[in-house]
Amino acid sequence: MKKHSAVESDINALEQHGLDRCPDSGIDGYRRYVGLAVLGTNLHRLGSVLQKQSSQAVKKAA
């Protein structure tokens, strides 16, 4: 049951970032779209981590 909840959360996160429809047709377009969605999500997470590290560095310097 826990795995299902994690998948639902990930799907919701993708939908909230504009990835609720796949404009490409066919399996190749779908795979490309999913790959770009995963890349976008990873970039979003990476940005959050970098912002957190930056704010912690500023707090330590002060």
C-alpha positions as CSV (number, residue, x, y, z in Angstrom):
1,M,0.0,0.0,0.0
2,K,2.9,2.4,0.7
3,K,4.2,2.1,-2.8
4,H,0.8,3.1,-4.2
5,S,0.8,6.2,-2.1
6,A,4.2,7.2,-3.3
7,V,3.2,6.8,-6.9
8,E,0.0,8.9,-6.4
9,S,2.1,11.6,-4.8
10,D,4.5,11.6,-7.7
11,I,1.7,11.8,-10.2
12,N,0.1,14.7,-8.4
13,A,3.5,16.5,-8.4
14,L,3.8,16.1,-12.1
15,E,0.2,17.3,-12.7
16,Q,0.9,20.4,-10.6
17,H,3.8,21.3,-12.8
18,G,1.8,21.2,-16.0
19,L,2.4,17.6,-17.0
20,D,-1.2,16.4,-16.8
21,R,-1.6,15.9,-20.5
22,C,0.7,14.2,-23.1
23,P,0.5,16.1,-26.4
24,D,2.7,13.6,-28.2
25,S,1.1,10.6,-29.9
26,G,2.3,7.0,-30.0
27,I,4.5,5.1,-27.7
28,D,7.7,6.9,-28.7
29,G,6.1,10.3,-28.0
30,Y,4.8,9.0,-24.7
31,R,8.2,7.7,-23.6
32,R,9.8,11.0,-24.6
33,Y,7.2,13.0,-22.6
34,V,7.7,10.8,-19.6
35,G,11.4,11.1,-19.8
36,L,11.2,14.9,-20.0
37,A,8.7,14.9,-17.0
38,V,11.2,12.9,-14.9
39,L,14.0,15.2,-15.9
40,G,11.9,18.2,-15.0
41,T,11.0,16.8,-11.6
42,N,14.7,16.0,-10.9
43,L,15.8,19.5,-11.8
44,H,13.1,20.9,-9.5
45,R,14.3,18.7,-6.6
46,L,17.9,19.6,-7.3
47,G,17.0,23.3,-7.3
48,S,15.3,22.9,-3.9
49,V,18.4,21.1,-2.5
50,L,20.7,23.8,-3.8
51,Q,18.5,26.6,-2.4
52,K,18.4,24.9,1.0
53,Q,22.2,24.5,1.0
54,S,22.7,28.1,0.1
55,S,20.4,29.4,2.8
56,Q,22.2,27.2,5.4
57,A,25.6,28.6,4.2
58,V,24.3,32.1,4.6
59,K,23.1,31.4,8.1
60,K,26.5,29.9,9.1
61,A,28.3,32.9,7.7
62,A,26.2,35.3,9.7
